[in-house]
Structures are given as structure tokens and as C-alpha cells.
Amino acid sequence: MRESGSPPCQPRPETQLSRLGRPAAHPGPVNMPLHRASTIVFDTVAELEAAKAARFDKGTMFYGRFGTPDVFAFEGAIATLSGGVGTVAVPSGLAACVLPLVAFLKPGDHVLVTDSVYEPARTSLQAFIARSGVEVSYFDPRAGAQIAGQMRANTRLVYLESPGSLTFEVQDLPAIAAVARDKGVLTMCDNTWASPLYLKPLSLGVDLVVEAATKYVVGHSDAMIGTVTAADAAHHRLLRQAANWLGYRISPDDVYLAQRGLRTLAVRLERHYRTSLDLAAWLEGRPEVRRVLHPALPSHPDHALWRRDFSGASGLFAVELDTSKAGATIFAEALQLFSQGFSWGGYESLVLLTDPAHARTATRWDGQGTLVRLYAGLEDAEDLRADLQAGLERLKAFTNG
């Protein structure tokens, strides 16, 4: 029996968020200080040479690009939350998406990519990775175990994203990971939508998980940072090496903001989740809306997978309006609390008109109206609903006029 007053053996995520990555020494500051450093100095040649030999090991101070105590603390916090052996922090979410491709692919290899992949990552795959002699092909995000039929002898990596950040297909991660592992193929998953609190792809058999910490981890739209977390120590070391050869280096100020964002991640995510689900359910009943794409809604085709694998949902979802782009523009520009802009994960609500059709090769976007992506921020849910209602009324007037 645990002694009275002692901490729980396995703290819940909310408790972990208040403790991970903090300085160990006491007395001392509750927050990890910033470390602005390029050159690291040593007292002896032997110390310098030992640091150089261990420069890819976690926690080794060698040169600023390889990391400083604040970076190591942040990486350790993300690794713990994700259930991995180690994390590499990089300058942006896109950098995190690209890093495993550089680390594990070589000319002649083949990578299978979900057709719902983050569009800038698709562009990087076509404009950069394919140019280096890597074969890139795309698969239906709902393929599940049927992805085995698209595996080739030279397939090295399967790139997943669940759900997709425009059309919100939830992938059967355990089924795909099992097929890939049987064939000796690595899997990576973009987990930005759910964060490590609501989905843990590594626990489902995925090898690598990437996130745009720019979004929910930072949480305030004022810093850019990405993370790649590995389930295997050898993979983590290869990622650290590739990050160095690419010259990746993150700002100590951005690391500080990301660490601070972690402290409130759980309470913010719960608010985003509840507000988005409330708005999504309400929008399903509006005549101007053809359908709502939110995995937490029972009407979503992948709702059962979401219930099985996720413990919560994001503030990001989409609606297909029963109108043209001109009508959707009227709707979006009528909104006062939803600003037009890319990204998400901050405290502010956002709206974005989008057309997935031009970024599909393995599947076809079957929308008949106009897809509008919505992000529910931290504003009051009733105020956001009223704003959306006003926008829909403007759309109705446009349609009837």
C-alpha cells in the first residue's frame, strides 16, 4: 500500500505537465532558465574530445546547435508525454515532418504517404525528397491493413497523419503499423491534431511521431517549433544526427514559450475539445451545412476508430457549406470572432476556405459544396455560436438574394 501523503506511482498527464522539464536543483527557479549559447567551453582537451564523441547522446553539451539544458528539458518532457525514448526539437512543424524523411530514406527507397497529408509536407515530398531519388506514392487514408497491397520491395517508410487536417479521416494506426512492422518498414505519424495528451501513436505500434508544437504546445501563436519522438533509441540517435547535418537549431526563446505552453496544455485542450464539439453538433442541424467533418461526432465515418484510439478531440474541424466559393466567402468575411488565417492551436478562433481536390492523387474529394475549416479557440462557446449564426444568416441572404 502506498504511504499516506506520497505521490501517485504514475501521475496523470495533468500532473506531469506541471512537473516535466523543470529544474531539478532546489532551491531554484520553478521555470527552466533560457540558455543562449553557441560556443561551449571546456577545461581540458580530454573533456572536449569526450563531449565530441558523445555529441549525439541525450543531454551532452558540445556546441549550441546540439542542444542546451533548456532544449534537453523540453525534449525530455515531450518524450515522456509521448511514451518515447527520446525527442528531437526542430525549428518548425514542417521541419519535423521532413526530418524522418531525410534521416531514414536514401535514393532508390520508396515512401508511402497518406493522401490526406499536411499540404506543405506533400510539397516538400514532391519538390525535395522525390528529387533526391526517392519514390513517393500516396494511399487512401482509410486503407487500414489493405495498405499491404501497396508495399514494395523497396518500401522503407509509411507516412501517416490521423486525422488529416483538412478532411479529417482517422487512420487505423494499429493495423497499418502491424503490416509495416511485418515487412520491416518504418512508420511515422503526424499527431499535431490530438497532441500527446489525446493520442499516443507510439503505444499503437508506430515508430516515430511528429508534431507541430507551434500549435497546441506553444498555444499562443507566437513561436514556431516542431518535435520528432522515437520509440527506439537507435532511431532517436539517427534523428539527432540528421538534424545536425541539416543545421537545425531552435531558439531558446521559442523553447521557453513551448515549455510554458506545456503547463496549461491540458486545460486548454479540454476547452478547445468541448467548444468544437458543441459547435460541430449545432452546425449539423443548420440547413446551410451539407455535412460536418469532426471525428468526435457519431456521424463521422471514422467515429469508432476515434473512440477506440483517442482520449479527446481537437478544436479543429471542417464544415461543407451548401454554397459556392463566393457564398462561403460571404460567410467567412461576416465572422467577427473567427479570423482568417493559417495554422491553429492558439487561443484565437480561425476560419479558412479550402479545396482539398487539388491536393489528392490516390483518392478523390467528393465534396459538392465548399469546404470551410474552423478552429474553435478559447472564446466563450455561446459567443462563437452567435458569430457563426450571424455568418450563416449573411450566407442565407446572399443565397436568397
C-alpha positions as CSV (number, residue, x, y, z in Angstrom):
1,M,0.0,0.0,0.0
2,R,1.2,3.5,-0.9
3,E,2.2,5.5,2.1
4,S,-0.1,8.4,3.1
5,G,0.9,11.6,1.5
6,S,3.3,10.1,-1.1
7,P,2.7,11.0,-4.8
8,P,0.9,8.5,-7.1
9,C,3.2,5.9,-8.8
10,Q,2.0,7.0,-12.3
11,P,1.0,10.7,-12.3
12,R,-1.8,11.6,-14.6
13,P,-0.9,13.8,-17.6
14,E,-2.2,17.0,-16.0
15,T,0.2,16.4,-13.1
16,Q,3.1,15.5,-15.4
17,L,2.6,18.8,-17.3
18,S,3.3,20.8,-14.2
19,R,6.5,18.9,-13.4
20,L,8.2,17.8,-16.6
21,G,11.2,19.7,-17.8
22,R,11.6,21.8,-14.6
23,P,15.0,22.4,-13.0
24,A,15.9,19.6,-10.5
25,A,18.0,21.7,-8.2
26,H,16.4,23.3,-5.1
27,P,16.3,26.0,-4.1
28,G,16.0,27.3,-7.6
29,P,13.6,28.7,-10.2
30,V,10.4,26.9,-10.9
31,N,10.9,27.5,-14.7
32,M,13.9,26.4,-16.7
33,P,16.1,29.4,-17.5
34,L,16.9,30.3,-21.1
35,H,20.3,29.3,-22.4
36,R,21.6,31.4,-25.2
37,A,24.7,29.7,-26.4
38,S,26.8,28.9,-29.4
39,T,30.2,28.0,-28.1
40,I,30.6,25.6,-25.2
41,V,34.0,25.8,-23.4
42,F,35.9,23.0,-21.6
43,D,38.7,23.0,-19.2
44,T,40.7,20.2,-20.8
45,V,41.3,18.6,-24.2
46,A,40.1,15.3,-22.9
47,E,36.7,16.9,-21.8
48,L,36.2,18.5,-25.2
49,E,37.0,15.2,-27.0
50,A,34.7,13.3,-24.8
51,A,31.9,15.7,-25.4
52,K,32.5,15.5,-29.2
53,A,32.4,11.7,-29.1
54,A,29.1,11.8,-27.2
55,R,27.6,14.8,-29.0
56,F,24.6,12.8,-30.3
57,D,23.8,11.4,-26.9
58,K,20.9,12.9,-25.0
59,G,22.0,15.7,-22.6
60,T,25.5,16.2,-23.9
61,M,26.7,19.8,-24.0
62,F,29.1,20.1,-27.0
63,Y,28.0,23.1,-29.2
64,G,24.9,25.2,-29.1
65,R,23.4,23.5,-32.2
66,F,23.4,20.2,-30.5
67,G,21.3,21.5,-27.6
68,T,21.4,23.2,-24.2
69,P,19.8,22.4,-20.9
70,D,16.6,24.1,-21.7
71,V,16.3,22.3,-25.0
72,F,17.1,18.9,-23.4
73,A,14.5,19.6,-20.7
74,F,11.8,20.3,-23.3
75,E,12.7,17.3,-25.4
76,G,12.6,15.1,-22.3
77,A,9.1,16.4,-21.4
78,I,7.7,15.7,-24.9
79,A,9.3,12.2,-25.0
80,T,7.7,11.3,-21.6
81,L,4.3,12.6,-22.7
82,S,4.5,10.7,-26.0
83,G,5.9,7.5,-24.4
84,G,9.1,7.5,-26.4
85,V,12.7,7.1,-25.7
86,G,13.8,10.5,-27.0
87,T,12.6,13.6,-28.8
88,V,14.4,15.9,-31.2
89,A,13.2,19.5,-31.3
90,V,13.4,21.4,-34.6
91,P,12.6,24.9,-35.9
92,S,9.1,24.2,-37.1
93,G,6.3,21.7,-37.6
94,L,7.3,21.3,-41.3
95,A,10.9,20.7,-40.3
96,A,9.6,17.9,-38.0
97,C,7.7,16.3,-40.9
98,V,10.8,16.4,-43.2
99,L,13.4,15.2,-40.6
100,P,12.5,11.5,-40.6
101,L,12.4,11.5,-44.4
102,V,15.9,12.8,-44.5
103,A,17.1,10.5,-41.7
104,F,15.7,7.2,-43.0
105,L,15.3,7.5,-46.8
106,K,18.0,7.2,-49.4
107,P,17.9,7.2,-53.3
108,G,16.0,4.2,-54.5
109,D,13.8,3.9,-51.5
110,H,10.0,4.1,-51.6
111,V,7.8,6.0,-49.2
112,L,4.0,5.5,-48.9
113,V,2.2,8.7,-47.8
114,T,-1.4,9.2,-46.7
115,D,-3.4,11.1,-49.3
116,S,-4.6,13.4,-46.5
117,V,-1.1,14.6,-45.6
118,Y,-0.5,18.1,-44.5
119,E,-0.2,20.0,-47.8
120,P,3.2,21.7,-47.1
121,A,4.6,18.2,-46.3
122,R,3.2,17.0,-49.7
123,T,5.0,19.8,-51.4
124,S,8.3,19.0,-49.6
125,L,7.9,15.4,-50.6
126,Q,7.4,16.3,-54.3
127,A,9.8,19.2,-54.6
128,F,12.7,17.9,-52.4
129,I,12.5,14.3,-51.3
130,A,11.5,12.9,-54.7
131,R,14.2,15.0,-56.4
132,S,16.8,13.1,-54.4
133,G,15.8,9.8,-56.0
134,V,13.1,8.6,-53.5
135,E,9.9,7.2,-54.9
136,V,6.8,8.8,-53.4
137,S,3.3,7.4,-53.7
138,Y,0.1,8.0,-51.9
139,F,-2.6,5.8,-50.4
140,D,-6.2,6.1,-49.2
141,P,-6.1,7.2,-45.6
142,R,-8.8,4.7,-44.8
143,A,-6.8,1.7,-46.3
144,G,-6.0,0.2,-42.9
145,A,-4.4,-3.3,-43.3
146,Q,-5.1,-3.2,-47.0
147,I,-2.1,-1.0,-47.3
148,A,-0.2,-4.2,-47.6
149,G,-1.1,-4.3,-51.3
150,Q,0.8,-1.1,-51.9
151,M,4.0,-2.2,-50.2
152,R,7.0,-2.7,-52.5
153,A,10.3,-4.5,-52.0
154,N,12.0,-1.0,-51.6
155,T,9.3,0.5,-49.3
156,R,11.2,2.0,-46.4
157,L,8.7,4.3,-44.7
158,V,4.9,4.8,-44.3
159,Y,3.9,8.4,-43.5
160,L,0.6,8.7,-41.6
161,E,-1.5,11.6,-40.3
162,S,-4.5,11.0,-38.1
163,P,-6.8,12.6,-38.6
164,G,-6.0,14.7,-41.7
165,S,-6.0,18.4,-41.0
166,L,-8.4,19.3,-43.9
167,T,-10.7,16.3,-44.4
168,F,-10.3,14.6,-41.0
169,E,-10.0,10.9,-42.0
170,V,-9.0,8.9,-38.9
171,Q,-6.4,6.2,-39.8
172,D,-6.3,2.6,-38.4
173,L,-2.9,3.1,-36.9
174,P,-2.5,-0.3,-35.2
175,A,-3.5,-2.2,-38.4
176,I,-1.1,-0.2,-40.6
177,A,1.7,-0.3,-38.1
178,A,1.4,-4.1,-37.8
179,V,1.5,-4.6,-41.6
180,A,4.6,-2.3,-41.8
181,R,6.4,-4.0,-39.0
182,D,5.9,-7.4,-40.5
183,K,7.6,-6.1,-43.6
184,G,10.4,-4.3,-41.9
185,V,9.0,-0.9,-42.8
186,L,9.1,2.1,-40.5
187,T,6.0,4.2,-39.7
188,M,5.7,7.8,-38.8
189,C,2.6,9.7,-37.8
190,D,1.8,13.4,-37.6
191,N,0.0,13.8,-34.3
192,T,-0.5,17.5,-34.2
193,W,-4.3,17.4,-34.2
194,A,-4.6,15.4,-31.0
195,S,-1.3,16.2,-29.2
196,P,0.4,13.7,-26.9
197,L,-2.5,14.1,-24.4
198,Y,-5.2,12.7,-26.7
199,L,-3.4,10.2,-28.8
200,K,-0.2,8.2,-28.3
201,P,0.7,6.7,-31.7
202,L,3.9,5.0,-30.3
203,S,1.6,2.9,-28.0
204,L,-0.3,1.8,-31.1
205,G,2.8,0.4,-32.8
206,V,4.0,3.5,-34.7
207,D,7.8,4.0,-34.8
208,L,8.0,7.8,-35.0
209,V,5.6,10.6,-34.1
210,V,6.0,14.2,-35.3
211,E,4.1,17.3,-34.1
212,A,4.0,20.9,-34.9
213,A,4.5,22.2,-31.3
214,T,3.9,25.6,-32.9
215,K,0.2,24.8,-32.4
216,Y,-1.2,23.3,-29.2
217,V,2.1,23.0,-27.2
218,V,3.0,26.7,-27.6
219,G,-0.7,27.6,-27.6
220,H,-0.4,31.3,-28.2
221,S,0.5,31.7,-31.9
222,D,3.8,33.4,-31.0
223,A,6.6,30.8,-31.6
224,M,7.4,28.1,-34.1
225,I,8.8,24.7,-33.1
226,G,8.5,21.0,-34.1
227,T,9.2,17.7,-32.4
228,V,10.1,14.2,-33.6
229,T,9.8,11.4,-31.0
230,A,11.1,7.9,-31.5
231,A,10.2,4.6,-29.8
232,D,13.6,3.2,-30.4
233,A,17.0,4.5,-29.2
234,A,18.8,3.8,-32.4
235,H,16.2,5.7,-34.4
236,H,16.4,8.6,-32.0
237,R,20.2,8.8,-32.5
238,L,19.8,8.8,-36.3
239,L,17.3,11.6,-36.0
240,R,19.7,13.7,-33.9
241,Q,22.4,13.1,-36.4
242,A,20.2,14.1,-39.4
243,A,19.0,17.3,-37.5
244,N,22.7,18.3,-37.1
245,W,23.6,17.7,-40.7
246,L,20.6,19.8,-41.7
247,G,21.8,22.5,-39.4
248,Y,18.6,22.6,-37.4
249,R,18.7,24.8,-34.3
250,I,15.8,26.1,-32.2
251,S,15.7,29.5,-30.5
252,P,15.9,29.4,-26.7
253,D,13.1,32.0,-26.6
254,D,10.9,29.6,-28.6
255,V,11.8,26.7,-26.3
256,Y,10.9,28.8,-23.3
257,L,7.5,29.6,-24.8
258,A,6.9,26.0,-25.6
259,Q,7.8,24.9,-22.1
260,R,5.5,27.5,-20.7
261,G,2.7,26.4,-23.0
262,L,3.0,22.8,-21.8
263,R,1.9,23.9,-18.3
264,T,-1.6,24.8,-19.5
265,L,-1.9,22.3,-22.3
266,A,-4.5,20.1,-20.6
267,V,-6.9,22.8,-19.5
268,R,-6.6,24.5,-22.9
269,L,-7.2,21.3,-24.9
270,E,-10.3,20.4,-22.8
271,R,-11.8,23.8,-23.6
272,H,-11.0,23.5,-27.3
273,Y,-12.4,20.0,-27.4
274,R,-15.7,20.9,-25.7
275,T,-16.3,24.1,-27.7
276,S,-15.5,22.5,-31.0
277,L,-17.8,19.5,-30.3
278,D,-20.6,21.9,-29.2
279,L,-20.3,24.0,-32.3
280,A,-19.9,21.0,-34.6
281,A,-23.1,19.3,-33.3
282,W,-25.0,22.6,-33.6
283,L,-23.8,23.1,-37.2
284,E,-25.0,19.7,-38.2
285,G,-28.5,20.9,-37.7
286,R,-28.2,24.0,-39.9
287,P,-29.7,23.9,-43.4
288,E,-26.8,25.8,-44.9
289,V,-24.4,22.9,-43.9
290,R,-24.2,19.8,-46.1
291,R,-22.0,17.9,-43.6
292,V,-19.7,18.4,-40.6
293,L,-16.3,16.7,-40.5
294,H,-15.4,16.2,-36.8
295,P,-14.2,12.7,-35.7
296,A,-15.9,13.1,-32.3
297,L,-19.3,13.3,-33.9
298,P,-21.2,10.0,-34.1
299,S,-22.0,10.9,-37.7
300,H,-18.3,10.8,-38.7
301,P,-17.5,7.7,-40.7
302,D,-14.4,7.0,-38.6
303,H,-16.0,7.8,-35.2
304,A,-15.5,4.2,-34.0
305,L,-11.7,4.4,-34.6
306,W,-11.6,7.8,-32.9
307,R,-13.4,6.3,-29.8
308,R,-11.0,3.3,-29.8
309,D,-7.7,5.2,-30.0
310,F,-8.2,8.8,-28.9
311,S,-9.0,10.1,-25.4
312,G,-10.1,13.5,-26.6
313,A,-10.6,15.7,-29.7
314,S,-9.1,18.9,-31.2
315,G,-10.6,22.3,-31.7
316,L,-10.1,21.9,-35.4
317,F,-12.8,20.6,-37.8
318,A,-14.5,21.4,-41.1
319,V,-17.9,22.1,-42.5
320,E,-19.0,21.7,-46.1
321,L,-21.3,24.6,-46.8
322,D,-24.1,24.1,-49.4
323,T,-22.8,27.0,-51.5
324,S,-20.2,28.2,-53.9
325,K,-16.9,29.7,-53.0
326,A,-18.5,33.2,-53.4
327,G,-21.1,32.2,-50.8
328,A,-18.5,30.7,-48.5
329,T,-16.5,34.0,-48.8
330,I,-19.6,36.0,-47.7
331,F,-19.9,33.7,-44.7
332,A,-16.2,33.8,-43.7
333,E,-15.9,37.6,-44.1
334,A,-19.1,38.1,-42.0
335,L,-17.5,36.5,-39.0
336,Q,-16.1,38.8,-36.2
337,L,-14.6,36.3,-33.8
338,F,-13.1,33.9,-36.3
339,S,-10.2,35.5,-38.0
340,Q,-9.0,34.3,-41.4
341,G,-5.5,32.7,-41.2
342,F,-3.5,29.6,-41.5
343,S,-2.3,27.4,-38.6
344,W,-4.3,26.7,-35.4
345,G,-3.7,25.7,-31.8
346,G,-3.6,29.2,-30.4
347,Y,-6.2,30.9,-28.2
348,E,-7.9,32.6,-31.1
349,S,-10.6,31.2,-33.4
350,L,-9.8,30.8,-37.1
351,V,-11.7,30.2,-40.4
352,L,-10.1,29.1,-43.6
353,L,-11.7,28.4,-47.0
354,T,-10.1,25.3,-48.6
355,D,-10.3,23.0,-51.6
356,P,-8.8,19.5,-50.9
357,A,-9.3,18.4,-54.5
358,H,-6.1,19.8,-55.9
359,A,-4.0,18.0,-53.2
360,R,-5.3,14.5,-53.9
361,T,-3.8,11.8,-56.1
362,A,-4.8,8.4,-54.6
363,T,-8.4,9.5,-53.6
364,R,-11.0,11.9,-54.8
365,W,-12.5,14.7,-52.7
366,D,-16.3,14.1,-53.2
367,G,-17.5,17.5,-51.8
368,Q,-20.4,19.1,-53.6
369,G,-20.2,22.4,-51.8
370,T,-17.4,24.5,-50.3
371,L,-15.2,23.2,-47.5
372,V,-14.6,25.6,-44.7
373,R,-12.2,24.7,-41.9
374,L,-13.0,26.1,-38.5
375,Y,-10.8,26.3,-35.4
376,A,-12.5,26.9,-32.0
377,G,-10.3,29.0,-29.8
378,L,-10.7,29.8,-26.1
379,E,-13.5,32.4,-26.6
380,D,-16.9,31.7,-25.0
381,A,-18.7,29.0,-26.8
382,E,-22.0,30.8,-27.0
383,D,-20.3,33.9,-28.4
384,L,-18.7,31.8,-31.1
385,R,-22.0,30.1,-31.9
386,A,-23.7,33.5,-32.2
387,D,-20.9,34.6,-34.6
388,L,-21.3,31.6,-36.8
389,Q,-25.1,32.1,-36.8
390,A,-24.6,35.6,-38.0
391,G,-22.3,34.4,-40.7
392,L,-24.8,31.8,-41.8
393,E,-27.6,34.4,-41.9
394,R,-25.5,36.5,-44.2
395,L,-24.9,33.4,-46.4
396,K,-28.7,32.8,-46.4
397,A,-29.4,36.4,-47.5
398,F,-26.7,36.0,-50.3
399,T,-28.3,32.8,-51.5
400,N,-31.9,34.1,-51.5
401,G,-30.9,37.5,-52.9
